[in-house]
Amino acid sequence: MVSQVLRLLIIFLCAVQPVAAQQDTASPPDAPEQKAQAEKDQSQRMLGVIPQFGVTNERYPAPLKPSEKFHLFYRSALDPAEFAVVGIEAGISQANNSFAGYGQGASGYGKRYAAAFTDQVSSGFFGNFAYPVLLKQDPRYFRIGEGSIKRRLFYALAQEFVGHKDGGQRTFNWPTTLGALTAGGISNAYYPEADRGLSLTLSRAAVSIFYGSVSGLGNEFWPDIAKKFHRKNKSVPGDQSQKQ
């Protein structure tokens, strides 16, 4: 459940590295550039490592087909970076002796890793594919990329609750909420007995939604951070040459 926050920590700890800046677009519906931009969105990564496939900079993105929603799900869930994030999450869980029923040692770590990975895959399956297809909603994060920091801050935090229909209209983000609840319910099948039950399921779902809301900050502001450090690293060689 803390994988979203771990991604944010990795992003800001490594933000001093140069990264190519991402460009915003404002294409009208059905523009010829949409396909190229959509393909670019599918290759987005923070720091060139952390996947950001579910973020679009377009104002009028073409709706995703069911097959494209599934593609988004499995690319995000099975990306190599996700395995590393889950490993860190399992290590933190073991160090804190969370889910004590799993025990310690290699066996305990393996069980925690499997549980965290299953949580992630289950949540992504229902939140990015199953419910978006069933309810005809778009699972992507719609980045605004402009305006005041305060406005964008509130916008980013609210996107766990403000969703978009396939046609572009805004609506309540049912896939995120239902996905978190469904994944939380399924987790009762593999978490230790002491960590099961309705109250724990609701608690896990609430924490997942909260962390997802916080991760929206990375989706919204990372391109700005990347652009800032890209310009900074680009200006350093020129400054040094002038001094010489």
N, C-alpha and C positions, 0 to 999 in steps of 0.2 A: 504493500500500500504506500510505502514511502518512496517508491521508485521515481515519482514525478519530482519530489523535492531533491532527491539525489541528483537528478539530471540538472536541476537549477544550480545546485552547489558545484557540480562539475563545470557547468558553463561559466559561472562567475569566477571560479578559482583559476580557470584556464583562459580567461578573457584577454590576457595580455598577448596571446598568440595572434599573429596576423591571419585574417580570414577575408576572403573575397566578399565584398558587399553585395547584398541582394537588392534588386530593383523593384520598385512598386509599379504597378500598371493599373490603368483605369479603362479597360477595354469595354466597349458596349456589347450587349448580348450578340452572340453569333458572329463576332468579329473573326477574321482569318487568323489573327494572332492568338486566339484563345487556345488552340490546340498546342502550340509551341509553349505558351505560358504554363498550361496544365502539365506538360511533360517536365518543365522546369520545377514546378512545385513538387512533383513526385521525387525529385532528386535532392531536395533541400536537406541540409544537415547543419547542425550547430557545431562550430569548430571543425567542420568536415568529418565529424564522428557521430554526434548524437542525432538520430533521425528526427526529422521534422516534416514527414510526408503528409501529415494531415493539416497543413497550414496553407492557405491560399492568400495571395496578395491581390487577387482580382476583385473588382467591385461587382462584376456580373459573371461569375463562373458558370460554365455549363454544368447541368446536373450530372451527378455520378450515376452510372448504370449499376445494377446489382453486382455485376462482375467486377466493376471498378471499386465498389465498396469492399468486396471481399479481398481484392488485391491490396487495398489500403490496410485492411486488418492484418493479413498475414505478413506483409512487408514490414509493418511496424512491430508486430509481435515476435517475429523470428529474425529480426536484424541482429547481427553479431554484438552490437553495442548493448542491446537489451540483456543479453546473457551476462555481460560484465556487470551491468547495473543490478541485476537480480543477485549476482554473487556477492556484491557489496551489501545489499540489503539483508541477505541471509547471514552474512558475517556479523553485521550489527545486531541482528536478532539473536544470534547465538551468544554474542558477548554480553547482551543484557539478559540472557536466559529467558527470552520471550518464548511462549509456547513450550513451557518446561517439560511437557509430556513427550516431546521429541528427544529429550536427553541431550548429552554433549558428545564431543568427539566427532569423528568423521561421519558416523551414522546420523547423529543429530543435525550436523550441518547439511548433509544430503537431504534429509527430510524437510528442513527449513527451505532449502533451495528449491526443491520440488514444489513445495506449497506456494512459495512466492512466485515461481514461474507459472504455475497453474492459475493463480490469482490474476496475473497479468494477461495471460492468454484468454481466460474466461471473460474478464472484463472487456478486453478488446474485441472479442468475438461478438458479444451482445451489444456493446456500446458503439462499435464502428461498423458492424455488418448486420447482424440479425434484426435488431430493432430499427435501425435506419431504413432497411429494406422494407420491413413490415409497415412502418409508419410513414414511409416516404419522406424521410428527413435527411439532411446533409450532415454527415459526421465531422466535417472539416471545421477548423478554426478560421473565421473570416477576419483577417487582420485589417485594421483601418490605417495604421502607419502614419497618421497625421493628426494634428490638433494638439491641444494642451496635454501635458503629462498627466494631470489629474483626470481629465476625460478618458484618456486611453487606459489609465490605471483601473478605473471603475469598469470600463468596458471589458478589459481582460479578465477581471475577477468575476464578472457577471456571465461570461460565456458558458459556464457549466450549466447555467439555467436558461439562457436565451439561445434558442436553436434556430435553425433555418430549414424551411421545407425545401424539397427538391426544386420547386419553382422560384425560390429565393425569398419568399415571405418569411417574416420572423414568427416564431412560435415558442412555446415552452420546450426546453431541451429534454424531451422524454427519454430518448435513448441513453443519455448519460445517467439519469436517475434510475431508470429501470435496469440498465446494465449493471450498475453498482449493486442494486438490491439482488438481482439474479445471481451475480457472481458471489455475493456475500452468502446467499442461501446455499449455493453449491459447495462453498468452502466447508460447510458443516460435515461434508462427507470425508474430508481428509485432515482437518485440524484435530488436535487432541481433544478428548471428551470435555476437559475442563474449559476449553475455549470454543464451545459450541452453544447454540441456543439462539432464540429470537433476538434478545437484547444485544448479544455480541454480533449477530448478523447485521442489525441496524447500525450498531456502532462502527463496524468495519465499512459499511456502505457510506456512512456519513464522513468518515475520515477519508475515504477514497474520493468522494466528491469535493471535499475541502482541498485536498492536495491537487486534484485536477484543476480546481479554480486557481490555485496559486501557480500552477504550471503555465496557465494562460499568460502570465507575466513574461515568461521566457518566449512564448510564441509571438507576443506583441512587440517586445522591446529588443530581442536579440539582434535583429537586422540593424537597428540603430547602434548597438554596441559594436557589432562587427564593422559597420561602416566607420565608426569613430576610430577604432584601432587600425583599420586598414589605412585610413588617411594619415594617422600618426606614424605608422611604420613606413609609409610611402614618403613622408616628408623628411625623415631622419637622414637618409643618404644625401639628399640635397643640401641639408644644413651642414653636414660634415665636409662636403666638397667645397662649399663656400668658404669655410674656415681655412681650408688648405690653400 
